[in-house]
């Protein structure tokens, strides 16, 4: 279940400042993905232990003939359509404008919870002036200063109260079938892959509409394999406008990612791993999803002896430090290696739910720690006495030691590499925590 919040309003009311402040507020932040045009950004925010997707939209200008403003208007409408909750920003300094009125009219039609948020309220006089915005007809009203951060805590408290608690009971999650999402940029071949995988015996396949509109969960039940494929490819039919489509497909992809256990990230062999692909990759990794990289259209590449090896090295360079990820070279059109994808994706699902007995974990990891001790910091020799796996959705390990804050990144990487080497967590981001004994 993913909860999405959109920040909307006319140009220059401080939407991006608030967006950046919400994301920088907490440590658990996903890299922003820059949109196709400069005014669109996406991120994942975390407040009061609840996580939500955040969309920053461009400034809304109705009835403008400017191509850029028309484009933004369409995207604002899409964002409102996709969001579960909307933050509507106005500026106390300029007061209510015609643009604010138009935005308010649009939001009233949406039937979504709208939080009216008045920016630049940084003194008592402006607090009094903010009361005129009640005439827009939205209640509650929040006064903030997105530059200094005043009032943003109260706003976020109210936002997160609207996010339902996710009840994860081990019994229900174990019985659920794995969910595998196909992601990637438009025209990378997602539809072709889905059709190639499902094109065998249509009778066994059933389409079940997903929790969000247009992401279709397709049950795959062939060759003793049973799982759901989450298709983000159906988006293409939504709109002919390429720019809009890209915006739409990224929001969809983020939603599908929230529902998936494993993300199949498709990239185009002719374009290589682009910045947008790296952003999708790091978003999935921060969300703790299993990842398999599929290099599609491999049949169109001229090959020499080490072509695949060199290509793989280039990808790993871009996704470092998390490089323990399966990379498959496929052709959805020619159906090359497409069934290998399913085997590997299901292996990654198994790695994600792997539980290692504490005795075995200590036996192996304490030997690795003995073989290479953590460096001495400020005269303290660091002693790690005990390791245990935590009961979390993403494989996480707690190392109990005398000076947890003094363990540096290179040593953390050494321990992570040892865990991967000994227990095989291919395709899965793992988390390490250091705690006082």
N, C-alpha and C positions, 0 to 999 in steps of 0.2 A: 504494500500500500504506500503510495507516495502522495505527499501533500504539496501543492504548488501555490506560491504566493506571487502575484504580479504587482510591480510598482508602476502606477500610471499617473498621468497628469500632463499639462501643457508644457511647452519647452521652458527650460531654465528655472524650474522650481526647486531643483536640488535632488532629483531622483537618483542620479548616479552617485552622488555623495552619500546618500542614505544607503544605497546598495553596497558601496564599498565599506561603509561603516559596519553594516550588519555582518558582512563576510569577514571583516578583520577583527570583529568583536571576540571571536572564539578561535581556538587553535585548530579545531577539526574542520578545516575548510577545504573544499575542492577547488582546484584551479579554475578560474573563470574561463569560459570558452568565449572568445570574441566572435561575434556574429558576422554575417556577411557584410552588413553595413555597420558603420562605427558606433551606432547608438544602441546596439543590442548586446546584452550580456546575460550569461546564465551562471549560476553558482549553486552550491549547496551550503546552507547555513545550519547552525546547530545552536539551540538555546534551551536552557532548562532541561537538557537531556533529550530534547526532541529535535528531529532533523527535518528540514523541508527544502524543496527546490525554490530558488528565488529567480525571478525574471525581471530584468531592468528593461523597460520599453523606451522607445524614442518619444520625443515630445509630440503630443497629439494636436494636430491642426485640422479642423474639419473644413470641408469645401475648398481646400486649396488646390490649385491646378499644378503646383510645383510637383514634379515627378517624385522627388525624394520625400516630400511631405505626404504625398498620396500613398507611397510605399509604407511609410511609418504608420500612417493611419490604418492600413490593412493589417499591419503586424500587431498594432495595439488591439485591434478587434480579435485577432487570433489569440493573443495572450489572455485577454479577458475570457474568451471562450474556454481556454485550457485551464485557467486558474481555479483553485478552490476558494481563494480569498483574495480580495483586491485592496491594496493600499492606494488611496487616491490623494495625491499630494497637491497642495496649494501653497501660495507664498503670501505671508502676512503683510509684507512690505508693499506689494502692488494691490492687495485686496482682491475682491472677486472680479474676474474679467469675463468677457463673452466666451472665451475659450474654456474657462472653468465651467461655465453654465452648460456648454455643449458636451463636455466630458461627463458632467453630472447626469445629463439626460441619457447618454449612452450607458452609463453604469446602472441607472435605475432599471433599464430594460433587462439587465443581465441576471437578475434574481440571485446574485452571489452576495455573500457578506462583504460589505464595503467599509473599510476603516478610513475615515476622513482624517488626513494628517496635515496639519498646518506647520509649515517650515519657517525657519528664521525667527522663531519666538525665543529671544534670548534676554528679554527684560520684562518688567512688570507692565509697562505701557503697552508693549506688543501683545502681551497675554490678554489684556482688555480688548485690544483691536481684533483678536482672533475670534471673538464671540460672534462677529458678523457672519462668519462662515456657517453658522447653524442654519442660515436661511437656505443653504443648498439642500437641506432636508436629510442629511445623514447623521445618524447618532450611533455610536459614540464619536466624539471628536478628540483628537490627540494633538497636543502642541509639542513641537520638537525643535531642536536646532541640530540639523544633521552634521554641521561642521564640528560643533563642540560635543555632540552626543547627548545633550540634555533631552530627557524625555524618551530616548529611544528604548531604554530598558522597559518602561511601562508599556510602550507600543508592542515590543516583542513578547512581553508576558501575556498580553491580550491575544496576540496572534497565536502563540503556542497553546493557549487554552482551547482554541478551536481545532487543534490537531488531535484526532482520536488516539488513545493509547493502543499500541500494537500489542495484542495478546498473543505471545508465542508460547504455546505449550508443546513440549517435545513430542507428545503423542500425535498431535495433528500434523506437525511439520514432517515427521518421519514417514507418515502414510502418503503425503503428497507426492505427486510425480515430479521429477526434475523439470525445470523450466529453462529452456535455452533460447536466447534472443539473438536474432541476426541483426547486426548493426553496421553502420557505415554511411558514407556520404551518398547523396543521390547518384544514380547511374553507375554504381560500382558493381551491380549484379546481384542484389539481394533477392529480387523477384525470381531471377533465373535460378538461383540456388534453391530457393524454396520449391519452385516447380520441379527442379531436377530431383530433389529429395522426395517429394510427394507424388511425383508423376508415375510411380510404379504401379500401385494397385489402389486406385482411388477409393474403392469400396471400404477399405479399412480406415480411411481417414475421415475424421469428423471435425467440422469447424465449430469452435465454441467462442462466442464473442467475448472479448476480454473485459476486464474491469473498467478500462477506459475505452471510449469509442474509438473505433478504427484500428486498435491493435488487436489482431485476431490471434487467439490461442488455438493452434491446430494440434490435435492429438495425433501423435505418430505411434503406430503400434504395428511394427513389422519386424520380422527376423528376431523375435524375442527381445526387441527393444521397445520400451514404452515411456514416452515423455511428451511434454508440450513444446511445440515450437512457437515462439512469440515472433510474429511477423511485423516488422516496422516498415515493410516495403509497400504495404497497401496505401501509404500516405500519398504516393505519387499521383493517385487519381484525384486527390482533393483539389488540386489547383494547377493551372497551367503555367502560372508565373514562377519562374525559376527561383528568384530571390526569396519570394514568399515561401515557396516550397521548402527551401533549405531551412528557413527559420522554423517552419512547422515541423519538419522532420527532426530537427534537433530537440525540440520540446518533447516530441513523441519518443525519440530515442532515450531521453533521460527518464521518461515515465516507464518505458519498457525495461530499461536497465534496473529500475527499482523492483520490478516484479521477477526478474530473472535470477537463476542461480549461476548460469554461465553466459557470458557474452561472446558471440562469434563476431569478432571485429574484421569486417571485410575491407581490404584495401585493393586498389587498382595497381596491377603489376607495372603498368606503363607510367603511372604517376609516382610510384613509390609511396613511402609513409609520409604524408603531408602533415603540416602543423595541426590541421583540424583532426586528423586521425590520432595524433599524439594526445590531443586534448580529450578526445573520447576515451582513449586508453587510460589516461591518468584519472579521469572521472570514474571509470569502472573500478580501477584499483583502489581509489579512496573510498568508494562505496563497498569495498570488500567483495567484489564479484569475481568469480572465476573467469579467466580470459583465454581464448584461443585466437590467434591471428591467422586469417585466411588471405593469402595473396592470390587474388582472382585474375583471370585472363592471362594465365601463365603460358597458354598456348600461343599467345601473340608475341612472346619475347624470343629474340634470337639467343640461342644458348651456346655457351662454350663449356669447358670442363667444370669450372668452379662457379658458374653463374649463380646458382641457388645459394651456395655457401656465402658468396660475397654479398648477395642481396640480404641474406639473413643477418650477417654481421652489421650491415647498415641499419637495419631495423633495430637490432639490439642496442646499438649506439644511441639511437633516438629515444628508446624507452627506458634506458638505464636510470636508476639502479635496479629496477625490478625486471630482470631479463629472463627469469626462469619460466618462460611462457612457450607453449607449443606453437610452432609456425608451420603452416601447411601451404604448399603451392598447388593451387587447384585451377580447374576451368569448369565453371558451372555450365557453360554452354556445351562443352564436349563431355561433360560428366566425369572429368578426370579426378580421381581420389575423393569423390564426394561422400562415399560411405565411410571412409577413414575419418572424416570429420566427426561423424556420430560417435564412433568408438572413442576418439580422443576427448570429445566433449563430455561423454559419460565418465571417462576416467577422471577428468577434472572435477566433475560433480562428486565422485567418490573421494577425491583428495580433500574437497572442502569439508566433508562431514567426518573426516578421519579423526579418531580419538586415540591418543597414544597413552598406554598405561604409565602411571607415574614412575613405577620401579624401572621400567625399560628406559624411560626418558632420562632419569637420573644416571642410570648405569652408563649410557652413551654420552650424554652431554657433560657430565662431570669429568669424564676422561678427556673430552675435547678441551675443557677448561683447564685441566691439569697440564695438557700438552702445550697450551699457549695461554698464559695468564694475562688478565687485563693489566695494562700499563699502570705503574705507580703514579698516583696524582697527589701533589703537595705532601709527599712523604707517606701517604696512606697506601698500604697494599690492599687491593680490593679482593675480597674473598666471596665467591658465590657458593652457597652451601646447598641449595635445593632448587629444583625446577619442577613446575607443574603446568599442565594445560588447563586453561580457563574454560568454563562452560559457555562459550560464545558462538555466534553464527559463523564468524570468521576465525580460522585457527589462530589462537592467541596463547602466548606462554608467559608465565610469570617467573622471573629469576629472583630469588631472595638472596640479598647480599648486605654487606655492612655499610657501603657507601653508594647507594643507588644513583645519586645525582652525578657521581664522578665518572660514570661509564660513558666513554665517547663513541661517536658514530662508527669509526672503523671497527671497534671491537663488537659493537652491535651487529654490524654487517658480517663479521666473522661467525658469530653465533647463529645468525640467520642462515648463512651458507651451510653451516654444519647440519642444522635441522633439515634443510632441503636435501643435502647429500645423503643423510642417513634415513630419512623417512618419506621422501618423495612428495613434495607439495607442488608439483609442476602446475603452472597456470593459476596458482592461488596466492593472493597477497597474504603474508602472515604478519602478525603484530607481536612485538616483544615489549614486555613491561618489566621494570626493575623496581623491586620493593625492598623496604627495610625488613630485616629478619624479625 
